[in-house]
Structures are given as C-alpha cells and as structure tokens.
Amino acid sequence: MSNTLWKHTFLLVTLLVPFSLASADDAETANKSNNPLNIAPGMSLQDYYTPKYYDSNIHSNDVLVRGTLPIAPNDFIGVPQLIRVTAPISTRPDPNSGYSTGEGDLNLFDIFLLKTEGVQLGVGPMITAPTADQDELGTGKWQGGLAAVAIDASPRGLLGALVQYQSSFAGDSDRPHVKSATMQPFIIHNLDKGWYLRSTGTWTFDLKNDTHYIPLGLGGGKVWKSGSNILNAFIEPQWTVDHKGDDLPKFTVYVGINATFGK
C-alpha cells in the first residue's frame, strides 16, 4: 500500500474519533442496517455516479438493485446463510461516441455465517451471469469465485471488510478472459439520533491486466425505524487515492437507501 494511501486512511480515522457516540438503541439500529452480515431480509437501491476518469472525458453510472434473503440453519447446513442478488442498470460509453444504458451483469453470492459472536465471519461462493444488454455494459462471461466478510460490531460502529475474487469460466469466446478481486472496507462511526459517518470505497484489482484503483470515501447517513423495519439513507463521495492504469475512476458519488425488514 502506498504512503499516500496510509496518510489518507490515518486522516480518516482521526476525523472519526472525536465525534460523540450514539445511544445504545441508536447504535444497535444503525449497526443492524449497515452490517452486511445482519441476519434479516432487506432491499436496497444504490447508485454510483462517476463524473471523472483518469485520462478521459467519459462518465458512467451504475444503479444497483439489491436483495438479501437469510436462510436459517437446517439439518443439511448447520449455519445461517445470506443470499444476496445484485442487478445493475448501467450507463457506459458506446462504440459510436455516445452512451448505452441497460441491464448489466447479474451477481449472486451465498454467504455461510461461520461465526456470529464477537468478530463475525462469513464465507461463500459467488457467481456472475452475463446478462448485460450491450457488450459495453458487461463482460460477456460467466464468472465464479468466492466472497468473504469479517465484521466487528460495537456501540461505536462497524469495522470490517468484504473481499471478493472471481474468474471467468465460460461465455462469449470472442470476449477476453476476466480475473478480478475487490476489497470493500467498512468503517462506520455511529453518532446521535441515528446519524453516522461512513467510509466504504471498493478497492478494485484487474488481475488479468495488472491494473487497480483504490478509492477512499468519507460520507454520512441516517437510519430510522418504520414500524418493525429500518430505513437507511446515505451519501458518500469517494476519491481515488492510488491507481495503476488508464481510464479508471477518479471521483465517484455513492448514494443509496436501504430497507431492513422485520428487525
């Protein structure tokens, strides 16, 4: 990791520490909504808008429609599971110097919760299906791999990461092989009355072409209860602090609203 990235990370931590802690009830509600390993059904609508790329005048947008379904332990599998499906609607430059908007590649993973006390740990398989409407909106390849999540929850907030690896194994023979890895740190600092600070930029590594970009986010959000459900709205600007390669995101605005049901 570069010295610049370490400096930005240290600055982020020092900014988060001075803020007052949330009440116990507010902290529990915020943690349930923000924890990717929370055993509860949920839906979310998230948007990544990237107006600035390195060495390019293009822009892009990804709307993620995501659903999460928990499965209780049973005789066959003795640990809880979380199935998460993500359907993107993407906007990308097309070969005619314009832009295409449509469905991207569908992603699904099944996380097995191996540890639910203390530092929570989940691991499971993932698959990406080539469902994109246009070539520029997807890879044209079936991809398979693994996802792993570790989360430490406390009244102060959440600290952890989601790591994913996948490689293509089938699909359009005219499209290039895909091999990638991502790591999404979770740094959530709870404040009073359901407010919180967040940093969740996804570090992306193209292992086939040896390129990468590492964004650092700093944003905020608020959670509130609606009956037995929890709603969560947030905004998080993200700046790339380290990259290798051309035409990679330089600045992204990440916004979303999540609903956690029955908790």
C-alpha positions in Angstrom: 0.0 0.0 0.0 1.4 3.4 -0.9 2.4 6.1 1.6 -0.3 8.4 0.2 -3.0 5.8 1.0 -1.8 5.3 4.5 -1.8 9.1 5.1 -5.4 9.3 3.8 -6.5 6.4 6.0 -4.9 7.8 9.1 -6.6 11.2 8.4 -10.0 9.5 8.1 -9.6 7.7 11.4 -8.5 10.9 13.2 -11.6 12.6 11.8 -14.0 9.9 13.0 -12.6 9.6 16.6 -13.7 12.9 18.2 -17.4 12.6 17.4 -19.8 11.6 20.3 -21.1 8.1 20.5 -24.7 7.2 19.8 -27.1 5.9 22.4 -27.3 2.1 22.8 -30.6 1.9 20.9 -29.5 4.2 18.1 -26.2 2.3 17.8 -28.0 -1.1 17.6 -30.4 0.1 14.9 -27.6 1.6 12.8 -25.4 -1.5 13.1 -28.3 -3.8 12.1 -28.9 -1.6 9.0 -25.3 -1.2 8.0 -23.9 -4.7 8.8 -23.7 -6.9 5.7 -23.9 -10.0 7.9 -27.1 -9.0 9.7 -29.5 -12.0 9.6 -32.5 -10.2 8.2 -34.2 -9.8 4.8 -33.5 -6.5 3.0 -33.7 -4.5 -0.1 -31.6 -1.6 -1.3 -31.3 0.9 -4.2 -27.8 2.3 -4.6 -26.2 4.5 -7.2 -22.5 5.0 -8.2 -22.1 8.1 -10.4 -18.5 8.7 -11.7 -18.2 12.1 -13.4 -14.4 12.0 -13.6 -12.0 9.4 -15.0 -8.2 9.5 -15.4 -7.0 10.4 -18.9 -10.6 10.5 -20.2 -13.6 12.8 -20.5 -16.2 10.0 -20.1 -18.6 9.5 -17.3 -20.5 6.4 -16.0 -23.4 5.5 -13.8 -24.4 2.2 -12.0 -27.8 1.8 -10.3 -27.7 -1.4 -8.1 -31.0 -3.1 -7.2 -30.1 -5.5 -4.4 -32.0 -8.0 -2.4 -30.8 -10.0 0.6 -32.5 -13.2 1.9 -31.5 -15.0 5.1 -31.8 -18.8 5.4 -31.9 -20.4 8.9 -29.7 -23.4 9.8 -31.1 -26.8 8.9 -30.2 -30.5 9.1 -28.2 -30.2 5.9 -26.4 -27.0 6.5 -25.9 -26.2 10.2 -25.1 -22.5 9.9 -27.2 -19.5 8.8 -26.8 -18.3 5.2 -27.3 -14.9 3.5 -28.1 -14.9 -0.2 -27.5 -11.6 -1.9 -28.5 -10.8 -5.5 -27.4 -7.6 -7.3 -28.9 -6.5 -10.6 -27.2 -3.4 -12.1 -28.6 -0.9 -14.5 -25.5 0.7 -16.1 -24.6 3.7 -18.3 -21.4 3.4 -20.3 -19.7 4.9 -23.4 -20.6 3.0 -26.6 -18.6 2.5 -29.8 -20.4 5.3 -31.5 -19.1 8.1 -29.2 -22.4 8.0 -27.3 -23.7 6.2 -24.3 -25.7 3.0 -23.7 -28.0 2.4 -20.7 -29.3 -1.0 -19.8 -29.1 -4.1 -17.7 -25.6 -5.1 -16.6 -24.3 -8.5 -15.4 -26.2 -10.1 -12.6 -24.3 -11.1 -9.4 -25.2 -13.6 -6.7 -23.4 -14.8 -3.7 -24.3 -17.2 -0.8 -22.5 -16.4 2.4 -22.3 -19.0 5.2 -22.0 -17.4 8.6 -19.3 -19.4 10.2 -19.0 -17.1 13.3 -21.8 -14.9 14.7 -20.3 -13.8 18.1 -17.5 -11.3 18.5 -15.9 -10.7 15.2 -18.5 -12.1 12.7 -17.2 -14.1 9.8 -18.9 -15.3 6.6 -17.6 -17.1 3.5 -19.3 -18.5 0.4 -19.4 -18.9 -3.3 -20.4 -16.3 -5.8 -21.3 -16.2 -9.5 -21.8 -13.5 -12.1 -24.1 -14.2 -15.1 -23.6 -12.3 -18.4 -27.0 -10.7 -18.6 -25.9 -7.3 -20.0 -28.0 -5.8 -22.8 -24.9 -4.5 -24.7 -21.3 -5.5 -24.8 -20.1 -2.3 -23.1 -22.4 -3.0 -20.2 -20.9 -6.3 -19.2 -18.1 -8.8 -19.7 -19.9 -11.4 -21.8 -18.5 -14.1 -19.5 -19.8 -16.4 -16.8 -17.7 -15.8 -13.7 -17.3 -17.8 -10.5 -15.4 -17.2 -7.3 -15.6 -16.7 -3.5 -16.7 -13.9 -1.2 -15.6 -13.4 2.5 -16.8 -10.9 5.0 -15.5 -10.1 8.5 -17.3 -7.5 10.7 -16.5 -6.3 14.2 -19.6 -4.5 15.6 -19.7 -2.4 18.7 -21.7 0.6 20.0 -19.1 2.8 18.3 -19.9 1.3 14.9 -18.7 -1.3 12.5 -15.2 -2.2 11.3 -14.5 -4.9 8.7 -14.3 -5.7 5.1 -15.9 -7.6 2.2 -13.4 -9.4 -0.1 -14.4 -11.0 -3.4 -12.5 -12.9 -6.1 -13.8 -14.2 -9.4 -12.6 -15.6 -12.7 -14.4 -16.3 -16.0 -15.0 -19.9 -16.9 -17.5 -19.7 -19.9 -19.3 -17.3 -22.1 -18.6 -15.4 -25.4 -15.4 -16.8 -26.8 -14.7 -13.5 -28.6 -14.6 -11.6 -25.3 -11.4 -11.5 -23.1 -10.9 -13.6 -20.0 -11.8 -11.9 -16.8 -10.0 -12.3 -13.5 -10.6 -9.7 -10.7 -10.6 -9.1 -7.0 -12.2 -6.4 -4.8 -12.0 -5.4 -1.2 -14.5 -3.1 0.4 -13.6 -1.9 3.9 -16.4 -0.9 6.2 -15.7 1.9 8.6 -18.9 3.1 10.2 -18.9 5.6 13.1 -22.3 5.9 14.9 -23.5 9.4 16.1 -26.6 10.5 18.0 -30.2 10.2 16.7 -29.4 7.7 14.0 -26.8 9.7 12.2 -23.5 8.0 11.3 -20.2 8.6 9.3 -19.1 6.1 6.8 -16.2 5.1 4.5 -16.8 2.1 2.2 -14.9 2.7 -1.0 -14.4 -0.6 -3.0 -10.8 -1.3 -3.9 -10.8 -2.9 -7.4 -8.0 -5.0 -8.9 -8.0 -6.3 -12.5 -5.7 -9.3 -12.0 -5.5 -10.2 -15.7 -4.4 -6.7 -16.9 -2.5 -5.8 -13.7 -4.4 -2.6 -13.1 -6.1 -1.3 -10.0 -7.8 1.7 -8.3 -8.2 2.4 -4.6 -10.9 4.9 -3.6 -11.3 6.5 -0.2 -14.8 7.6 0.8 -16.0 10.0 3.5 -19.7 10.4 3.8 -22.7 10.2 6.2 -26.1 8.8 6.6 -29.1 8.4 8.9 -31.2 5.4 10.0 -34.7 5.4 11.3 -37.4 2.9 12.3 -40.6 2.5 10.4 -42.7 0.0 12.4 -40.7 -3.2 12.6 -38.5 -2.1 9.6 -35.3 0.0 9.5 -34.7 2.6 6.7 -31.2 3.9 5.9 -30.3 6.8 3.6 -26.7 7.9 2.9 -24.3 9.7 0.6 -20.6 9.1 0.3 -18.2 10.9 -2.1 -15.2 8.8 -2.9 -11.8 9.9 -4.2 -9.3 7.6 -5.8 -6.0 7.9 -3.8 -4.0 5.2 -5.7 -4.3 3.8 -9.2 -2.4 1.9 -11.9 -3.7 2.0 -15.5 -5.7 4.4 -17.7 -9.4 5.2 -17.9 -10.0 4.4 -14.2 -12.5 6.3 -11.9 -11.0 9.4 -10.3 -14.0 10.6 -8.3 -17.4 8.9 -7.6 -20.5 9.9 -5.7 -22.1 6.9 -3.9 -25.7 7.3 -2.7 -28.3 4.8 -1.6 -31.3 3.9 0.5 -31.6 0.5 2.3 -34.5 -1.2 3.9 -34.1 -3.9 6.6 -37.3 -5.8 7.2 -38.7 -7.2 10.5 -35.8 -6.0 12.7 
